[in-house]
Amino acid sequence: MKRTRVMDAVLALAVAASTASADLGAGRSIGEQNIAYLGWDPPLWFSIPVGLMAGAAIWWRRPRTLVVVALAAWVTLGAFVAVVVAQYRFADRSPSRAATAATAALASAVVGAGIWRLGGADAAVPLTAAICLAPALLGLYARTRRELVEGIRERAERAEREQHERVLRARSDERARIAQDMHDVVTHRVSLMVLHATALEASAGRDAVAIGKRIGVIGREALTELRSLVEVLRADGDAPLVPQPGLADLGELVEESRRTGMRVTLHLTDEPGARPPALVEHAVYRVVQEALTNVHKHAGDAECAVHVRQTPDALRLSVTNGRAEGPVAGLPSGGHGLLGIAERIRLVGGRLTAGTTPDGGYAVTAEVPL
């Protein structure tokens, strides 16, 4: 901005001096005849104020005023430099091309009439084009180029902002997913540890070593999964590509529950067809994990059955358990687990339902179209 103002000051002084001196007399006459309409030798008390007004119009960036002063200087003094600058400035600053064309036409008529009167068409056409039309076209080019550059810059900045917003949104979604994974991991593993600890207490020392080893294994598995999730949360770059558990890991998940004494069965039916997407498999795995955790919490030693059926069109899942027959673990519940797995299934295009069964048990079912 400071550099621009310095250039305006230099141009204003140059135009003021050039106009006050009638461009040093260079364009005042053709042959021995004066171009100025008044046909006189202007005094300093007239030419200096006109030159100062032209310079002030440039300094204060008043293109319309500059056009009027420049044409007045041409009529009275025969000064053409102010007209050239005025045409360029008006075309460069005016938002309307129609106004630019009208101003150029007016200036051409005023300038060309005087030259035509003295030198005829041969002198009027090229000089008028050089003084009025060429600067206006150059100003239009400069304005168009500036608008184009500004438009490109604006689009680039907007694209960068949108990309940044997409990155932030993707990070937020990923962190929400990781938070749900942490809930599933912690709830399931800690539930198993509490159940084993309860079994250890009830055994009165019998099988203490074996039960203790199981608690240690479950705790280490929980810490490993939590550590990998925390590393993703802390990482500034891309998340590590760790395989997510899927349908192939359901057997191990069910086996963990069996080791706590839960009577749970797993039925996998896989009809010929393409393998489900990894996101679908992971969502189904988390649904089974959360359902088994809820059985640990609320149904105690009730029998449980996990059915997974894959067809070419859909993947269907059900986790059902009967009425609790003994004391339950009494683990706390925040009520967020079912909401989380329902959202997981919804995001992969499926639907999840959960509710009590007629025999007093509970059922979680889900269906995801493939």
SULTAPE-V518065 format. One record per residue. N is the residue number from 0. SS is DSSP state (~ for helix, > for strand, _ for the rest). PHI is phi in degrees with one decimal (999 if undefined). Layout:
N_SS_PHI / N_SS_PHI
This chain:
0___999 / 1_~_-63.2 / 2_~_-63.2 / 3_~_-63.8 / 4_~_-66.1 / 5_~_-64.4 / 6_~_-64.3 / 7_~_-62.8 / 8_~_-65.2 / 9_~_-63.4 / 10_~_-64.9 / 11_~_-62.6 / 12_~_-65.3 / 13_~_-63.8 / 14_~_-67.9 / 15_~_-61.0 / 16_~_-66.2 / 17_~_-64.6 / 18_~_-68.7 / 19_~_-62.3 / 20___-93.7 / 21___53.0 / 22_~_56.0 / 23_~_59.5 / 24_~_77.9 / 25___-68.0 / 26___-110.1 / 27___-75.6 / 28_>_-141.4 / 29_>_-116.2 / 30___67.8 / 31___-104.4 / 32_>_-101.0 / 33_>_-79.3 / 34___-71.1 / 35___-55.2 / 36___-61.6 / 37___-76.7 / 38___60.2 / 39___-133.7 / 40___-102.7 / 41___-64.9 / 42___-77.0 / 43_~_-63.8 / 44_~_-64.0 / 45_~_-101.1 / 46_~_-69.5 / 47_~_-65.5 / 48_~_-59.1 / 49_~_-63.3 / 50_~_-62.6 / 51_~_-64.9 / 52_~_-64.9 / 53_~_-63.6 / 54_~_-64.0 / 55_~_-64.5 / 56_~_-62.7 / 57_~_-70.8 / 58_~_-64.3 / 59___-87.3 / 60___57.1 / 61___-116.7 / 62_~_-62.3 / 63_~_-66.0 / 64_~_-61.4 / 65_~_-62.7 / 66_~_-62.8 / 67_~_-63.9 / 68_~_-64.4 / 69_~_-64.9 / 70_~_-67.1 / 71_~_-64.5 / 72_~_-65.2 / 73_~_-66.4 / 74_~_-66.9 / 75_~_-95.0 / 76_~_-114.0 / 77___73.5 / 78___-88.4 / 79___-106.7 / 80_~_-61.6 / 81_~_-62.6 / 82_~_-66.3 / 83_~_-59.7 / 84_~_-64.4 / 85_~_-63.4 / 86_~_-63.8 / 87_~_-65.1 / 88_~_-62.6 / 89_~_-65.5 / 90_~_-65.3 / 91_~_-76.3 / 92_~_-102.5 / 93___-73.5 / 94___-77.0 / 95___-109.8 / 96_~_-71.2 / 97_~_-64.0 / 98_~_-64.7 / 99_~_-63.9 / 100_~_-63.9 / 101_~_-65.5 / 102_~_-65.3 / 103_~_-64.3 / 104_~_-64.8 / 105_~_-62.3 / 106_~_-62.9 / 107_~_-63.0 / 108_~_-66.6 / 109_~_-67.0 / 110_~_-71.1 / 111_~_-66.1 / 112_~_-63.5 / 113_~_-66.0 / 114_~_-70.0 / 115_~_-61.3 / 116_~_-60.5 / 117_~_-100.6 / 118_~_-118.3 / 119___79.9 / 120_~_-66.1 / 121_~_-59.7 / 122_~_-91.0 / 123_~_-68.8 / 124_~_-64.8 / 125_~_-66.0 / 126_~_-68.0 / 127_~_-64.2 / 128_~_-62.5 / 129_~_-70.8 / 130_~_-83.4 / 131_~_-110.8 / 132_~_-78.8 / 133_~_-60.2 / 134_~_-62.0 / 135_~_-64.9 / 136_~_-64.2 / 137_~_-64.1 / 138_~_-64.5 / 139_~_-61.8 / 140_~_-62.5 / 141_~_-63.1 / 142_~_-67.0 / 143_~_-62.6 / 144_~_-63.6 / 145_~_-63.9 / 146_~_-63.6 / 147_~_-64.0 / 148_~_-63.4 / 149_~_-64.0 / 150_~_-64.8 / 151_~_-63.0 / 152_~_-63.7 / 153_~_-64.8 / 154_~_-65.3 / 155_~_-64.7 / 156_~_-65.3 / 157_~_-65.6 / 158_~_-63.7 / 159_~_-66.3 / 160_~_-63.9 / 161_~_-64.1 / 162_~_-63.7 / 163_~_-63.3 / 164_~_-65.8 / 165_~_-64.5 / 166_~_-63.8 / 167_~_-62.4 / 168_~_-65.3 / 169_~_-64.5 / 170_~_-63.9 / 171_~_-63.5 / 172_~_-63.5 / 173_~_-66.6 / 174_~_-67.5 / 175_~_-64.0 / 176_~_-64.2 / 177_~_-65.4 / 178_~_-62.0 / 179_~_-66.5 / 180_~_-61.4 / 181_~_-63.1 / 182_~_-61.1 / 183_~_-64.5 / 184_~_-64.2 / 185_~_-62.7 / 186_~_-61.4 / 187_~_-67.9 / 188_~_-65.7 / 189_~_-65.6 / 190_~_-59.8 / 191_~_-62.7 / 192_~_-64.4 / 193_~_-64.8 / 194_~_-64.4 / 195_~_-65.8 / 196_~_-64.3 / 197_~_-64.9 / 198_~_-63.6 / 199_~_-63.6 / 200_~_-66.5 / 201_~_-72.6 / 202___-76.5 / 203___54.1 / 204___98.5 / 205___-75.1 / 206___55.7 / 207_~_-63.9 / 208_~_-65.4 / 209_~_-65.4 / 210_~_-65.6 / 211_~_-61.5 / 212_~_-63.0 / 213_~_-63.7 / 214_~_-62.0 / 215_~_-63.5 / 216_~_-64.0 / 217_~_-63.2 / 218_~_-63.2 / 219_~_-66.2 / 220_~_-63.8 / 221_~_-62.7 / 222_~_-63.9 / 223_~_-64.1 / 224_~_-66.8 / 225_~_-64.8 / 226_~_-63.2 / 227_~_-65.6 / 228_~_-70.1 / 229_~_-66.0 / 230_~_-61.3 / 231_~_-65.2 / 232_~_-65.4 / 233_~_-82.7 / 234___-70.0 / 235___-87.8 / 236___-94.3 / 237___-73.0 / 238___-72.6 / 239___-64.3 / 240___-87.0 / 241___-95.8 / 242___-59.2 / 243___-92.5 / 244___-62.2 / 245___-139.8 / 246_~_-62.8 / 247_~_-66.8 / 248_~_-96.6 / 249_~_-65.6 / 250_~_-59.5 / 251_~_-65.8 / 252_~_-63.5 / 253_~_-67.2 / 254_~_-63.1 / 255_~_-59.6 / 256_~_-68.9 / 257_~_-63.8 / 258_~_-66.2 / 259___-86.9 / 260___100.7 / 261___-71.0 / 262___-91.3 / 263_>_-130.7 / 264_>_-120.9 / 265_>_-123.9 / 266_>_-125.4 / 267_>_-112.5 / 268_>_-121.5 / 269_>_-121.5 / 270___-77.2 / 271___-56.4 / 272___164.7 / 273___-71.5 / 274___-70.7 / 275___-63.1 / 276___-58.9 / 277_~_-59.7 / 278_~_-63.7 / 279_~_-67.4 / 280_~_-60.0 / 281_~_-65.4 / 282_~_-62.6 / 283_~_-63.8 / 284_~_-59.4 / 285_~_-67.0 / 286_~_-64.1 / 287_~_-62.0 / 288_~_-61.3 / 289_~_-67.5 / 290_~_-64.8 / 291_~_-65.1 / 292_~_-61.9 / 293_~_-66.8 / 294_~_-64.0 / 295_~_-56.1 / 296_~_-73.1 / 297_~_-115.3 / 298___-119.6 / 299___59.3 / 300___-97.4 / 301___-67.6 / 302___-68.3 / 303_>_-138.8 / 304_>_-132.9 / 305_>_-113.3 / 306_>_-119.5 / 307_>_-127.0 / 308_>_-126.6 / 309_>_-108.0 / 310___-117.9 / 311___-60.8 / 312___-103.0 / 313_>_-157.7 / 314_>_-119.6 / 315_>_-113.2 / 316_>_-137.8 / 317_>_-145.4 / 318_>_-125.4 / 319_>_-122.6 / 320_>_-140.4 / 321___-84.0 / 322___-70.2 / 323___-63.3 / 324___-103.2 / 325___-141.5 / 326___-64.8 / 327___-99.4 / 328___-71.0 / 329___70.3 / 330___-75.0 / 331___-68.5 / 332___-138.9 / 333___-95.2 / 334___80.3 / 335___-96.4 / 336_~_-64.2 / 337_~_-64.5 / 338_~_-61.8 / 339_~_-65.2 / 340_~_-72.2 / 341_~_-63.4 / 342_~_-67.7 / 343_~_-58.6 / 344_~_-65.7 / 345_~_-63.7 / 346_~_-66.9 / 347___-98.1 / 348___89.2 / 349___-106.2 / 350_>_-141.5 / 351_>_-122.0 / 352_>_-127.7 / 353_>_-147.1 / 354_>_177.1 / 355_>_-75.1 / 356___-102.6 / 357___-58.2 / 358___-87.6 / 359___90.7 / 360___-88.2 / 361_>_-146.0 / 362_>_-138.1 / 363_>_-119.3 / 364_>_-125.9 / 365_>_-147.7 / 366_>_-139.4 / 367_>_-121.6 / 368_>_-68.2 / 369___-104.9
